[in-house]
Amino acid sequence: MPADLPPAIVCERPWVSDGDTLSCRNLPARVRLLGIDAPELPGHCNPGRQCTPGNGSASKRVLIGLVRSGPVVVKPESYDRYDRILARVSVNGRDLSCEMVARGAAVRRYASIDCPKPR
């Protein structure tokens, strides 16, 4: 982990921007959930870009519901090209990247993530 990344931390006042990104009052940058890509919000898929299909607003609502279910723990791994913290994020021991994929609100992309098999 690069030296300038914060250690694992409980996110204060989590605010969800879309289905794969959130902000924490106590972190210097937005947090991107590692290993997934969620559909874009209306008007956010730039021309020529291949965006994940689906309903971006619905995906955001799923992440909001997950974030509201308990303390949000952020485990930073690196930064992306937009200076967001790439992190494994969990609530009550449940990995939010895995939960978003399992609920059909995001797809696996950009990094390999190890998720438990669905029950």
C-alpha positions in Angstrom: 0.0 0.0 0.0 1.4 3.4 -0.9 2.6 5.4 2.1 0.1 8.3 1.6 -3.0 6.0 1.8 -4.8 6.0 5.1 -5.1 2.8 7.0 -8.4 0.9 7.4 -10.9 3.4 8.8 -14.5 3.7 9.7 -16.1 6.1 7.2 -17.7 9.2 8.9 -20.9 10.4 7.3 -20.8 8.3 4.2 -22.3 9.9 1.2 -23.0 7.8 -2.0 -22.4 9.5 -5.3 -23.3 6.6 -7.5 -23.3 2.8 -7.5 -19.6 2.4 -7.0 -18.4 5.6 -5.3 -18.8 7.2 -2.0 -17.3 9.9 0.1 -16.4 10.0 3.8 -16.0 13.2 5.8 -12.8 11.9 7.3 -11.0 10.9 4.1 -9.2 13.2 1.7 -10.6 11.7 -1.5 -13.7 9.9 -2.8 -13.7 6.2 -2.4 -14.2 3.8 -5.4 -15.3 0.3 -4.5 -12.6 -2.0 -5.8 -13.3 -4.5 -8.6 -16.7 -3.4 -9.8 -18.4 -1.0 -12.2 -21.9 0.2 -11.7 -24.2 1.7 -14.4 -23.8 5.4 -14.8 -26.3 7.9 -13.6 -28.4 9.6 -16.4 -26.2 11.8 -18.6 -22.9 10.6 -17.0 -21.8 8.1 -19.8 -19.6 10.2 -22.1 -20.0 9.7 -25.8 -17.6 7.0 -27.1 -17.3 5.4 -23.7 -18.6 1.8 -23.1 -20.5 2.1 -19.9 -22.0 -0.7 -17.9 -25.6 -1.2 -18.9 -28.4 -0.8 -16.4 -30.1 1.8 -14.2 -27.6 4.0 -12.5 -30.2 5.5 -10.2 -31.3 2.0 -9.0 -27.7 1.0 -8.5 -27.1 4.1 -6.4 -30.2 3.3 -4.3 -28.8 -0.2 -3.6 -25.5 1.1 -2.4 -27.3 3.7 -0.2 -29.3 0.9 1.4 -26.1 -1.1 2.1 -24.3 1.9 3.5 -27.1 2.7 5.9 -27.1 -0.8 7.4 -24.1 -0.3 9.7 -20.7 1.3 10.1 -18.8 1.5 6.8 -15.2 0.2 7.0 -12.9 1.4 4.2 -9.6 -0.6 3.5 -7.7 1.5 1.0 -5.5 -0.4 -1.6 -4.4 2.3 -4.1 -5.5 5.3 -6.0 -7.1 5.4 -9.5 -6.4 7.9 -12.3 -9.0 10.2 -10.9 -7.3 10.3 -7.5 -10.1 8.3 -5.9 -9.1 5.8 -3.2 -9.6 2.3 -4.5 -10.7 0.3 -1.5 -12.4 -2.8 -0.2 -15.4 -1.4 1.7 -17.6 -3.4 4.1 -20.6 -3.1 6.4 -21.1 -5.6 9.2 -18.4 -7.8 7.6 -20.1 -7.9 4.2 -18.0 -6.7 1.3 -19.9 -4.0 -0.6 -18.3 -4.8 -4.0 -19.5 -8.4 -3.7 -22.9 -7.3 -2.5 -23.4 -5.0 -5.4 -22.5 -7.7 -7.9 -24.7 -10.3 -6.1 -27.7 -7.9 -6.2 -27.2 -7.2 -9.9 -26.4 -3.5 -9.2 -22.8 -3.7 -10.6 -20.5 -6.0 -12.6 -17.0 -7.2 -11.9 -14.4 -5.0 -13.6 -11.0 -3.5 -13.3 -9.6 -5.7 -10.5 -10.1 -9.3 -9.3 -12.2 -9.6 -6.2 -12.7 -12.7 -4.2 -16.4 -13.0 -3.2 -18.0 -15.8 -1.2 -20.3 -18.1 -3.2 -24.0 -17.2 -2.9 -25.9 -19.4 -0.5 
